[in-house]
Amino acid sequence: MSHRALGRKTYRPQSSHIDSMADDAVNGNKIDAEIEITFNSDGLVPAIAQDADSGEVLMLAYVSPTALKRTRETGQAHYYSRSREELWKKGETSGHTQRICEIRADCDADTILYLVEQTGGACHTGHQSCFYRTLDGTEVINRVFDPESVYE
């Protein structure tokens, strides 16, 4: 199924630098112009937050163009809340912030990765990571804060 069939805007590079791409990518050099992120038909893109030091996946949320812009301007993670239909800065209520170390785009530019320095727990349930349980319901990560005392 094509991106057009999914209602997505798609970035198509104007020119190809295939010959130099491999060497530049390995050496960490800037290859071409800035990557244009492909937002879905709702104007959002999934964003994975990962601890920059440990590599632990902390959470998945959605980002609007405004949230991405604000994240890049401030160095603090911003997301778009689909349930509240509004922009939110991570840690605005809880104080559990995410300082951005780096932002990466996946190969299709339709998912982004925030490499972050997490302060406090990342999950609103009180856990360090939103991925704190297995499919059979076993909790594999302990709570790091009491959500009832943080979110009133």
N, C-alpha and C positions, 0 to 999 in steps of 0.2 A: 504494500500500500504506500503510495507516495505521501510526502509531507503535505501537498496541496489537498489531498483527500481527507487529511486529518485537520484541515483548517489552520495550518501553521504557515508562518512566514518563513521562508528559507533563504539562507545566505548562500550565494554562489560567488566564489572568488572570480575576480576579473581576469587574473592571469595566474599561471602556474609556475611555481619555482621548484619542481620536483627534483631536479638535479642537485640543488644545494640543500633541500629540505632535511634529508637524513643527517648530514653533518651538523647543521644548525640546531636541529632538535636535540641531538646527543650532547652538544656543547652548551645547551641552555641559552642560545642566542635568540634574539627576536627575529622571527622568520619573515613576517610580512606585517601588514597593517593590523591594527587591533581587531580581535575577533568579534563579530557581531553575534550576539546571543539570539537564538530562535525561541521566542516566547510562544506558548500555545494559544489556542483560540480565545482563552479567558485572559490573555495578557500576562501569563505567569510562567515561571520555569521552576522545576524542582531544584532545591539546593540542599546538598548534604553538608553537614558540619562535622568536621573531623578534627580531633585533637592533633595539633601540629607536632607535639613531642612524642606522644605514645602511639599515634595512628588509630586510636579508638574512634569508631564512628559514634558520634554523639546524638545526632538527630537528623531528621529530614523535614524540611518545611518548604514553603513556596516563596518566590521572590518576584516582585513586579519590577518594571523598569525603574520606577521611583525608588524602590527599596534598594536595588542594586546601586543606583547612583548615590544614594545617601550612605550606603556601606562604604563605597569607594571614597567618598568625601571625608567621612569621619573616622574610618578605620575600626568601626564598631559594627557588628552584624545587625542588619535590618532585614525584616521579612514582611510578607503580606499575609495577614490572617484571613483565611477563607471563611471561617465561621463568623468573625466579627466584621469582615469586609473592610479592613483598615490596615494601614501600615503600622508595624510595631518594631521597636528597638528591643533586641534580646536583652533581658535583664532590667527593663524599664520599671517593672513592678517588684520583681524578686531581688534585684541587685546582682543576679547571676549572669554576668555579661560574657560576651565573646569578642575578644580583640582579634581582628583579622591579621593574620600573618601573610596570607597569600590567597588569591582567588584563581581557580582554574576552571576551564571549560572542558567538557568531554569531547570526544571525537566528532560528534554531530552538532556540537554547540547548543544542545537542547537540555542540558543538565549542568549545573555548576557545583563546584566544590569549594567550600570555605574551609581553609586550614586555619584553625583558631587556637587562641590561648583562652581556655575556659576558666572562668571564676565561678566557683560554686557548682551546683548541679545543672545539667543542661535540660533535664526533663521536668515538666510541671508536676509530675508525680512524686518528685523528691529524689529521683535517681540521677546518678552521674550521666547516664546515657538513656535515651528513650528505648534502646534495644536491651532492656534489662531482663527479659524473660524468654524462655524457649516456647515453642509452639504447644507443648504440653502444659504450659502454665508455670513451670518452675522458674522462680526468680534466681538469676545468676549474678546479679549485681545488687548490692545493698543500697538502701536509701542514704543520702548524704545530708538531707534536710527534711524537715516536717512541712509539707505543703500547706497544711491548715494554718500554721503560724505565719506563713509567708503571703498566702493569697487569702485575703479576707473578703 
